[in-house]
Amino acid sequence: MEYVPLTTDARIPEGRIPVPAGCESDGQRKLYFAAAEVSRNSSAIGRFFGVEDDDKVLVPGKWGDHLGAVHVAYGESEVEVKHGDVLCWKVEP
């Protein structure tokens, strides 16, 4: 497995197969493992890590075709991050 960057329109690149993580509460819309970078000094992230700078931290999240972005837990809510990575099965050369 490897993390693969989403395309500019928040899709998985052609030929890649995402690793399933489950589905939405409706049981229909599939979810996949993902990750995205957020600023450490914002909201609860900065307080949790005890940093004052503008470094980024990689946060696990979820992605689905219906979401249009990677969703991560941020502070006390779920936030969309357009430029994230989705865990996909590794393509052997």
C-alpha positions as CSV (number, residue, x, y, z in Angstrom):
1,M,0.0,0.0,0.0
2,E,1.1,3.6,-0.5
3,Y,-0.4,7.1,-0.2
4,V,-1.3,8.6,-3.5
5,P,-2.0,12.3,-4.0
6,L,-5.5,13.2,-5.2
7,T,-5.8,14.9,-8.6
8,T,-6.7,18.6,-8.8
9,D,-10.4,17.7,-8.9
10,A,-10.1,15.6,-5.7
11,R,-10.2,12.2,-7.5
12,I,-7.9,9.2,-7.4
13,P,-5.5,9.0,-10.3
14,E,-6.6,6.6,-13.1
15,G,-5.5,3.1,-12.6
16,R,-5.2,3.3,-8.8
17,I,-7.4,1.3,-6.4
18,P,-8.1,2.8,-3.0
19,V,-8.0,0.7,0.2
20,P,-11.5,0.4,1.6
21,A,-12.2,1.8,5.1
22,G,-15.9,1.3,5.4
23,C,-19.0,3.3,4.4
24,E,-21.2,6.1,5.4
25,S,-24.1,5.5,7.8
26,D,-26.4,4.9,4.8
27,G,-24.4,1.8,4.0
28,Q,-24.0,2.8,0.4
29,R,-21.4,5.5,-0.1
30,K,-17.9,3.9,0.3
31,L,-15.1,5.5,2.4
32,Y,-11.4,5.0,2.0
33,F,-8.3,5.7,4.2
34,A,-6.8,9.1,3.6
35,A,-4.5,11.7,5.1
36,A,-4.0,15.5,4.8
37,E,-1.7,18.1,6.1
38,V,-3.0,20.8,8.5
39,S,-1.2,23.7,10.2
40,R,0.0,22.8,13.7
41,N,-0.5,26.3,15.1
42,S,-4.2,26.4,14.3
43,S,-7.0,25.6,16.8
44,A,-6.6,22.4,18.9
45,I,-3.8,21.0,16.7
46,G,-1.4,23.7,18.0
47,R,-2.5,23.2,21.6
48,F,-2.2,19.5,21.3
49,F,1.3,19.5,19.9
50,G,2.5,22.5,21.9
51,V,4.0,24.4,19.0
52,E,3.8,28.0,18.0
53,D,5.1,27.9,14.4
54,D,3.4,27.3,11.1
55,D,4.7,23.8,10.5
56,K,2.3,21.2,9.1
57,V,1.3,17.9,10.6
58,L,-0.1,14.9,8.7
59,V,-3.6,13.9,10.1
60,P,-5.4,10.7,9.2
61,G,-8.8,11.0,7.6
62,K,-11.3,9.7,5.1
63,W,-12.1,10.2,1.4
64,G,-14.9,9.1,-0.8
65,D,-16.0,10.1,-4.3
66,H,-19.0,11.8,-2.8
67,L,-17.0,13.9,-0.4
68,G,-14.9,15.9,-3.0
69,A,-12.0,16.2,-0.5
70,V,-10.2,14.5,2.3
71,H,-12.1,14.9,5.6
72,V,-10.0,15.1,8.8
73,A,-10.8,15.7,12.5
74,Y,-9.7,19.2,13.3
75,G,-10.4,20.9,16.5
76,E,-13.9,19.8,17.4
77,S,-15.2,19.3,13.9
78,E,-14.6,17.6,10.6
79,V,-12.8,19.7,8.0
80,E,-12.4,19.3,4.2
81,V,-8.8,19.4,2.8
82,K,-8.7,19.6,-1.0
83,H,-5.1,18.5,-1.4
84,G,-4.8,15.2,0.4
85,D,-3.6,11.6,-0.1
86,V,-5.6,8.4,-0.3
87,L,-4.2,5.0,0.7
88,C,-4.1,2.8,-2.4
89,W,-2.9,-0.6,-3.3
90,K,0.6,-0.4,-4.6
91,V,1.1,-0.9,-8.3
92,E,3.9,-3.2,-9.1
93,P,6.1,-2.2,-12.1
